[in-house]
Structures are given as C-alpha cells and as structure tokens.
Amino acid sequence: MGKRNTIVISSSDDEDYEPSSRLTRSYQKPKSTSSLTRTNPSRAKKPRLPGSRLTKQSSNVDEMRLAFRDFDEVLNGVKVSAGSRRSNPKELWVDKHKPSSLEELAVNKKKVEEVKSWFEERLMAPKYLQDEVGRSSVLILSGQAGVGKSATVQVIASKIGAQLCEWNTPTPTIWQEHVHNSSAGMNYTSKLDEFENFVERVRKYGLISSSLNGNSKSSIILVIDDLPVTNGRSAFERLQRCLIQLVRSTRVPTAILATDCGNADSSDLTARWLEELQLTLESAGASKVAFNPITNNSIKKTLSRICRQELCNVAAEEIDLIARASGGDIRHAITSLQLFCLKPNVELDLSSSNSTPSCPKENANLLNEFSGGFSSQYGRDETLTLFHALGKFLHNKRDTENVVALDQNAFRVGEKFSRLPFKMDSPEKILCQAHGQSRPITDFLHENVLDFVSDEAMDDAWAVASYLGDADMLLATSRRTLNRHSEIGNVLQSAAASVAVRGVLYGNFHPSPSRWHAIRKPKLWQIEQSSSHNQNEMLRQRFMEDGGSSSFSEVSVIATEYRPVLKWVGYRKAGDVETHGSEDESLKGMSIDEEESEISDDDDIEDW
Amino acid sequence: MLWVDKYRPKTLAQVIVHEDIAQNLTKLVTEQDCPHLLFYGPSGSGKKTLIMALLRQIFGPSAEKVKVENRNWKIDAGSRTIDLELTTLASTNHVELSPSDVGFQDRYIVQEIIKEMAKNRPIDTKGKKGFKVLVLNEVDKLSREAQHSLRRTMEKYSASCRLILCCNSSSKVTEAIRSRCLNIRINAPSAEQIVKVLEFIGKKEGLQIPSGFAARIAEKSNRNLRRAILSFETCRVQQYPFTSNQAIPPMDWEEYISEIATDIMKEQSPKRLFQVRGKVYELLINCIPPEIVLKRLLHELLKKLDAELKHEVCHWAAYYEHRMRLGQKAIFHIEAFVAKFMSIYKAFLIATFG
C-alpha cells in the first residue's frame, strides 16, 4: 500500500473502488498507508481538483520516509497525523464522501427516482418524441442549500452513464482586473452577458462535444448550477427571457438548480424574483422537483457511514446532535462532523507520538464531554426575528409548577423572589439568536412591557421599570467607554441587554392574561427626534427674537421660562415655524390621541 | 422685545443687582489682562448679563456685533474622523458656545476650537497681540474627559486666549479647572433686589405698581430675576391696571406637571403609568429638561401627600434623579420614580383604608 499511488482518473462509475481500498488499510501501521494521493473517484471528473499536485507531494513525502526512517514517527505524529486517519487533510469530507451511488444518497428515494426517471425518459426517448410540442427538456430542482440537489444530479448522471456539463458562474471581475483588461483592449462583458451567450449557444448548436473528448456516444446532461445574480429589474427580465427561451427550445436535457433562501422573507427582493422565475419557467413547460430538507435519520445514517469509513469513534448522541443542529443541510452536517473529529484525535496522535503512555482514551472522552457541553457549536445558528424574541420576553411564559426538584444544598431564595422556570431557552441565547442590539431591545421592552403587566400589579411595574433603568445606566456607561475599549463596551452592552430582559422576565410576576398585543415601535425615538428638532428651532427663534442680544440662552431656560411667557405675551408671529402648536393645544390633542390609541389597542385582540 | 432683553444692563456700570461684583470686574479688566473666569450661581441670577457686560467693557461695542454660525467640525481622532455640528456665536474678539450640546464628544470640540482660536489672534490698535475670549456655557454639563482636556488646553494656550466659563453648580466642575480660574459666585438676588428691579422697569415703562404686587411676583419667582421680570410682563399683558391681588399666571408646563401629579394620585396601575409616560413625553418634546420635570413632579406630589410618606418619596426621587444623571434616557428613570411612587402610595392606601 505504501507504493506510490497512481492517480486514477476514473470515469465516475467505479464506485466500489473507494471503500474497499479504505478497508484494507490498517490503523496500526500509519506510515504504510499514505493515502495522501487518494483522489476521490467521484470527483475525478471535476478538473479543478488538483490531483497532480497532490501526487507529487505525496511522493516527496514517501521519499523522505525512505530516507529518514528515524523521523518517521515524528512526521507521523505531527505533520502527517492526518494520514493515520486515511484522509487528506486538505480535502473536505464533503467532497471526499460525495455520494457515489444512489444508495448513498441521503435524499428521499422517491425524489431521486422521480428525477432519475425524468432524465431517463429524456435521454432514452426516440428523437421524434423529443420534438413533441410541450415536452420541455428542462428540469428545475429547487430546495434549500445543502439538500443534495447537485449531488443527486451527479449521481444519477453517473448511474445512467451520461456526461455532465456544468455551467458554473464565472468568478466576478475585480476592478484591477477590469482596468488591466481594458488597457489590453478587452471589453468587459457582464456575467449576465456571458450566461446569455452560453445559453444562446446551447440552444442553437447543442453542446458541441469537442470539449468533451469526442465521447459522442454517451448522452449529455447540462446542469446550470447557480443562476447569475441579477441586480435590478431589467437585468432580471433579461435573465428571465433568456431562460424561457432555453426552456422552450433546448434539446439537451437540462437541470437548473435553484437554491431557495429558506423560509424566505417576503421583503427580500431577490428571493421573490427567484420564485417568480421558477413559476414562469414552469409555465413555459419546465418540470419542477422540489427537494425537502433532509431528514434527521438520513443525515444520521450518512454521518455514521462516514464515521465508519474514517474510522473515528463518534458517539451516537453526538451524531444525533450534529444531525439535529444541521437543520436538514447535509453539507453542513458533514463539515461539522469533520470538525468534531479533528480535535480530539489530533490530541490523541500527539500524545502517542510523544511516547508518553498517557491514556488517550480518557483524554478523548474528556474532550468529547467538553465539546458536548458546547454542542451548539455544530449548529447552524437558528435565527429569530426581533419581534419573535420580544414576544417571548414580554409574554413571559413559564411552567405552571416548579418541576425541578430542589436539592437540599441548593441556594434557596425567598418565596417572594422565586420564579417558576422558563418555558424557553435562556434569555441570553434568545437575544443571541435574534441578533438583538441592546439599545433597541431595551427601548422596545420599555415601550411595550406595561401592556403585559397585570393591572393590579403596581409593584411589578416598578420592578420592571427599575431594571430597565439599570440597563439604561449600563448602556450609558458603555457609550462613554466605547471609544477606548470596545471590548469593555461589548461586555457592558450584553450585560445591559441581559439585565433588561431578565429584569422584565423577573419583574413581571403577575403577567396580565395572555392576549394579543401589537408590539409598538418605541415612541421614545420619535420623541428624541422631535425634541432635538424643537431645541434647534427654539435656539434659532430665541436668537431672532431677542434682537441679537449677543448671547446664548440655555435651552432649558428658553423652554421653561421664555417660551411660556412668549405665548402669553403673544409675541409669536404667524410666520414662525412651530411644529407642535402651543402646548395647551397639544395637551388636548395628546389626551385625545391617547384615548384613541387605547381603543385601537383593545381592538387588536387576536390570537398571538 | 421682551423686557428681560430690553432692560438687560449693557455695561457693568448699569448693573443694578450685583453692583459690587460689577465694580470688581471693572477694576479687573482695566488692567488689560484678566485671568480665566468661572461664573457660577443659580439660574436667573445674572451670570450671563455680567459676562456680556464684561465683554463689552473689555472690547467695547464691537463685542455686541455677533454672528451665529452653524459650524461643522471635522476632527481627526486617530483612526477615524468625527463629524460634529455645533452652533457658535462669534464676534471678532470672542466666541461663545455650549459644548455640552454635542453630548459625549464634547472634548473634541473644546480642544479644537481653542487651538483654532490660538492660531489667529487678533491684533489690537497698539499693534500688540491681543487675546480672544472663549465663553463656554454649561460647563457643569461637560463630561469628565472634556473637562480634563479643557484644563490641558487652558494651560497650553493661556497666552493667547482667556476662558470665561459659566455654569450653575461649581461642584460639577473639576477641582483642576476651578483652581485655574477666578471663581465668581453670583448669588440669586434677594426679594428686595428683585422688587427694586421691577420697580425700575415699571418706572421706565410708566406703569403704576400697587404696593405689595412687586413683592408677590418676587416671592413667586423663587429668587429668579429673569422669571420675575418675565411674569411681570405677563401680568402686564393679562391685565393692566394692576391690582395688588392679581393672579400671577403660572407657567404652562408647571400646570401640566401638576395635572400629571393629580393623575398619579387618582389611580395607581400600570395602565395609568403608561398614560403618565405619554404626558412626560409631551414635556420632553417641548425640551423641558428631565431634571426639572422630576423635581417639579416631586414638588407637586409632596403637596398632596400624607406626611409620613414624604420622607420615603423624597428618598426615591433623589435616588432616581441620580440614576438619571448616570443614565442616558431620562424617561426610564422618571418612569421608574413614578412607578415606585405609585407602588408606595398604593400600599399606603391599602394599609390605611383597607
């Protein structure tokens, strides 16, 4: 096995090669198993894999090994430690363990079958059928990122022996490059133009197989991964037109892979356009298969398969955790697994190469436990909207009884101060998920919390108000220190948010019966704005009125003394810019406003 | 023009209320050089009037020819530049500004403007390099950092400029600055002095003032001369032939606060607290300083309160006033005070009436 591995640029159907070769390698003799050169057969058709470079390297390493057998262990332990685990450290498991057979594919069998039969139909069908009207040879595969759209197409292609021809969006031109190009006389073509040209060519001439080694017998599948990003409506319409023409006229079976942006916000323009595009293409005759997120079980199965192949011991719970955290994104899950497997084992290798008879197993366990405690590091960050988070805090849902049996040594709090456990994650975690900045969060809580306090509970209202005051003080301090110590500022900010949120949760001991409240935008912001506006206005007016008496007056003095008197005296000229009317008027207006807003509040009762 | 502005003494010789201080200042500046000055004293006692008169004494009538400038400052603070906007009031010889208006970035302003002034010094008629005067208002509201940098700049540029600082309470000005200035305390005028001023104005305006009326205004004004003159003028507008028991109209915001106080006494609930918040917002929109709101509110509440609660309520008012100064958004703390009051008062009502 230690021989120089030859690169096998294999056609993609020899999937059995890989596992068998892996299994024959033994763990105990790492030096003989230099598998650095092993290229993934299923990847071989991708030209960007730097296969040749790798061979060279590994041969160097092997030569070195022969020459310096003494250093072998050191090398083994330190540099090529990854070699002992039969993996090229430079290779991502995602690429390495790309599914090579339909069985390995984690995607739902039915979907795979659907796609496969679609391709078979298109490829096997006699010519005259293909020309039939209304039979488009475009298939749209949609789904979230990492649900195996590309993998499915690739596996199917290799299964039915078709060649894949991929359109990958070209890398963007950077400015320097553009400058260089234009000085060299080349014109800039936008990526959309390039795509259009490509589609045009495909429509007119089909795929000319000169680039494909003249293997003209095998059928060809065109894959358009990644549609060009369009910016602006007109560009989008161009793309749309061009794709519709493709759908109408192409003969080459084409798969368009469209990545959904998860549960897309309706506000996101691009997401909406993508949807629109899919709909128009469908109406133009394209078929569509929507991929769902991969189920936990499938991910778990795949992960444990990889673990077996990589010979790393990962507890079932860990796999479960990773699978659950991935949210149906198998690429993510595999990457997490690789990350997880990396750390403890490197430790293990090092300890053994230092020939200290430590107990690696315990070590690993320890590490496992350690990382198990922070298991969220494998997770894709779940995000919450700000309003969702605020809702959680304000509604303050708690268990109805204290389920946690208090143990005898536990710190006891008085009856008055103890609260039932949360029916949610810890507030800090929610804050994190909502990406809440402390100041807005505090302002929002301040604006809304009183609606959620029971009408009788004045003490609660006080507690809440007081905690919000604490948070405000912390925030003020953080602002002062912001310039010099952003670190401290950050800590203070999060502390302030935590105080605000926990204060609201703790203080609101008697929440008002649950009903739907509209969460209002903090009025405070508006107040601050108009207040500073008024302030400038006052200063200006005052200066005009006192006939340039060559001195500033303090705003507070103007507001509390001059202005009321001016009103009495009737000095105010009609032309003066006055946004808020006289105070007496605005008082009346104010009280009416309040009544109205209250009524509308009550009208808003719906289910939350 | 309001009487306050009309009858503001223009020169130190015209000053009625703080005659002794005016005389001292005159002596001080006749020797051509004056130290840095720090004027402090309660609102409406005549600090600003004295400063303006002093400037006139130094520079002559040109000190009154001022123009307002809304200036933008680009300040290079190491890694980034800070953009600040501040209104200044400048004559050829002096610049006046309230650096605390730009909030926590005030220190840059102070440094920058003093440096700039030092660069272009005016030359007086005798060809001697004169000095410019920088008038800084509300020094007590400057941040600590700004005060420190002010002190440094004072030392460095003392040859080219003089500072006149003006504030209400010298206790919020750092020791270092206070010791570098000549401190001048301007007392609040006594009731007799106010009466004197009012009678002076009355004579000039040709008004008949019934006996005791001026005294009542003086008493109502809380030893604030500006306020006394202003309400004197209001009374004049309201009803001219004065009667000695004529009502002196209160300020509208004061009435509004007393309305809030009534609301608070009537009902204590989170809902009412929310309404109170709306009313406090209304005051804040009209630029009534939150400290004054809180103070006035306490005053109104105490009027209606049972004696045994007064002490506790005062304690909490002081507590939240302090926190308001430390904090950033005043409404949080005013509201906390109101909530605390409601909670205390409610408990008291339940204990008393069951």
Interface residues (C-beta under 8 A of the other chain):
Chain A: D443 H446 L450 D451 V453 S454 D455 E456 A457 M458 D459 D460 A461 W462 V464 A465 S466 L468 G469 D472 M473 L475 A476 T477 R479 R480 N483 K523 L524 I527 S530 S531 N534 Q535 M538 L539 F543 E545 D546 G547 G548 S549 S550 S551 F552 S553 E554 V555 S556 V557 I558 A559 T560 E561 Y562 R563 P564 V565 L566 K567 W568 V569 G570 Y571 H580 E583 D584 S586 L587 M590 D593 E594
Chain B: M1 L2 V4 D5 R8 S43 G44 K48 I51 M52 A63 E64 K65 V66 V68 A77 T87 L89 S91 E96 L97 S98 F104 N137 E138 S143 N224 R226 R227 L230 S231 E233 T234 V237 Q238 P249 M251 D252 W253 Y256 Q268 S269 P270 K271 L273 F274 Q275 R277 G278 K279 Y281 E282 L284 I285 N286 C287 I288 P289 I292 Y320 R323 L326 G327 Q328 K329 I331 F332 H333 E335 A336 V338 A339 K340 M342 S343 K346
